[in-house]
Amino acid sequence: MPLLEVNELKTHFHTRNGIVRAVDGVSFSLEKGQTVGIVGESGSGKSVTCYSLLGLIPMPPGKIEGGSALFDSIDLLNCGEKKLREVRGKRISMIFQDPMTSLNPYLRIATQITEPLRLHMGMDKNRALKEAIKALGEVGIPEPDKRIQMYPHEFSGGMRQRVMIAMALITKPEILIADEPTTALDVTVQKQILDLIKERQQELGTAVIFITHDLAVISEVCDEINVMYAGNIVERAKADELFQKPLHAYTRALLKSIPAMHAKGEELYTIPGLPPDVSKLIRGCAFRPRNELGDPEQCLPNKPTLKDTGNGHWVQDCPGCLA
Amino acid sequence: MLRFIASRLLQGLFVLFALYTITFFLAKAMPGEPFTTEKNLSEESKAYQRALYGLDKPILHQYLIYPKNIITEGSLAVSTSKGRPVKDIISQSFKVSVVLGLSALGIAICIGVPIGVISAVRRNSWVDWGTMAVAMIGICVPAFTIGPLLQIFIAANLPGIKVAGWGNPQDILLPAITLGLSTAAYLARLTRGGMLEVLSQDFIRTAHAKGIPASKVITRHALRGGILPSVAFIGPAFAALISGSFIVETIFQVPGMGQHFVNAVISRDEFLLLGVALFFGFLIVIMNLAADILTGILDPRVRITDNSPK
């Protein structure tokens, strides 16, 4: 039985401009210790998927319209705020895109990092502080006993992300959700942070859900990759398989547009058009208007479903996109 | 930190001197003189009075002698309309105004800040719209409307509460409410704005993701940043509250300092006018400094250390 099993998750936002179907029937699962990637353009629903799991969607306007997310026989989507709070930050924790704004500027690092320990583990102040200093040392912060008394603005971006990681992992959670953890960082720091996440993951046996729009990052860290488009998963495969044998036209277009795949001087490939407006009801295959590599003529007039093509490789069964 | 305070106090001195200069020449520009009264005083007795108060000297001399006396003797001269030292008049009435102002500020904070927090947390709900509408009314309705309304509906119906007067502890209540309500309304709006700003920040999401209960997210993570705009406002507002209000003092017959701001002008009592104006300026300078120090305590990013450039 998988550690986390998400089934037909639907999260919609009820706004003045209509219903935004940010996530519209997403299913995936996560095994213990595994790293699953979710990749997609901005607005494809990858972050909303994960926020929904932890009840971090602002409601209203957000609303979880349906689905289930089973984690240790708890349905995260329907278990109620109190029960969810015991899981959140203790057994499933999260790190965010921008470390510059994700830490509270008004509180010392010590206060912030010991908070989960005192809240979830019932530790007293001194023991929590000792644990926190140890945790900061483990993520590579020099002189952790001094640095812990500082404020976030006294740290660099990379160091802050290390603090975030230490804080997220301090309760030894079973799942870590990483929401574009390297997007806001310098390329040199990106690599360090990725290595750190991998290293900590191996030591603690944590499973990771890795959200990113950076294919280079995802190829490095993930065992399995979900490609999202317009609130749906269009393809899922083992990392190697996806890069070697992409089936869906969108995945193929994404891979084709990686700059490193081009010869020097060659014009970069870009996917024409824009992602569809998910506040309008999409009938049929969502990728049809931008489908260049497949055959848009053959795209389905109703919503395609995921089908297993064998070897754990799933793809939306749309003849136009598979062509 | 000490250097910061010292430099701010020095700046304050310049502010006070500018204030003195403007007030002095405006007072001199007023028509008439302190001894223009309905009784027809003889020229001789007017000349005698002028000489007594030093008003017969050249303007420039008068302009310089007043600050010199403040510095050398600590004297604020003698009120021409009351014949008593201005210092005594201020210290006597200021005691009353401080009690009233502190009560008003207490009421303003106890009402304004919680309302602001609640309406920010429940934004765009009926609670939010309702409290903000009331706050808007609180800002718009002047004290000379609220005061009499309180007198009619509360003082007239509750035994022990007098319509006006000063002497018993319970006499503070109505004038303090009247004085504090508009400040409470401002505080509610500022706190709401500050809280909305903070609650939309990423670190609030982080706090939720850590599994912290919503109430603690607000008190521990959001409130500190959320009340910063209010703190900046409270500094000068506090100075205004404790230096008295002519309207409230008149309505409730309170012997506070506010009356002197108006009466000194009417009686062309330039020494009393200068005294209260400078004293008010002094309070503003001190309270602004206090607000800045408090902001630094609340927000480590603007905290002043001696080795950082100011």
Contacts between the chains, C-beta under 8 A, distances in Angstrom:
chain1	res1	chain2	res2	distance
A	54	B	209	6.0
A	56	B	205	6.0
A	56	B	208	5.7
A	56	B	209	6.1
A	85	B	211	4.8
A	85	B	213	6.6
A	86	B	211	7.0
A	87	B	211	7.5
A	88	B	208	7.6
A	88	B	209	6.3
A	88	B	210	7.4
A	88	B	211	4.1
A	89	B	209	6.1
A	89	B	210	3.8
A	89	B	211	3.1
A	89	B	212	7.2
A	90	B	211	5.9
A	93	B	209	6.7
A	93	B	210	7.2
A	94	B	206	7.9
A	94	B	209	4.4
A	96	B	202	6.2
A	96	B	205	7.1
A	96	B	206	6.4
A	96	B	209	7.9
A	98	B	202	6.1
A	101	B	201	6.2
A	101	B	202	4.0
A	101	B	203	6.4
A	102	B	202	4.7
A	102	B	203	5.7
A	102	B	205	7.5
A	102	B	206	4.8
A	103	B	203	5.8
A	103	B	206	6.9
A	104	B	203	4.3
A	104	B	206	7.4
A	104	B	207	7.0
A	104	B	221	5.4
A	105	B	203	7.2
A	105	B	225	7.4
A	105	B	299	7.3
A	105	B	300	7.1
A	105	B	301	5.8
A	106	B	221	7.8
A	106	B	224	4.3
A	106	B	225	5.4
A	106	B	298	6.8
A	106	B	299	6.1
A	106	B	300	6.7
A	107	B	220	7.8
A	107	B	221	7.3
A	107	B	224	7.7
A	115	B	210	6.0
A	115	B	212	6.7
A	116	B	210	5.2
A	116	B	211	7.0
A	119	B	210	7.3
A	119	B	211	6.4
A	119	B	212	6.4
A	120	B	211	6.4
A	151	B	300	4.3
A	151	B	301	7.3
A	153	B	300	7.0
A	153	B	301	5.0
A	164	B	206	7.7
A	167	B	210	7.5
